[in-house]
């Protein structure tokens, strides 16, 4: 059985391919991205306010640390052995027994 080279078996369909591209009416972000790719003014303002609050709390905390380290000193009364803080502003008197302390 001889097969001719130009003998085609099968059906060929030829049609015109028309591509339709719809233009989006508004800008849309692709789905599945993390939250920081989407701009939301309320969300951004929340983070800005939280940052300001954290800054204020850190300044207050460092100020209190500085105050307790350098200005308040812990003393022990030689008579009643009561421990108390002395602020260097008042007279050095024991608050429990009233003994006057002589600080050098």
Order of alpha helices (4+ residues) and beta strands (2+ residues): alpha-beta-beta
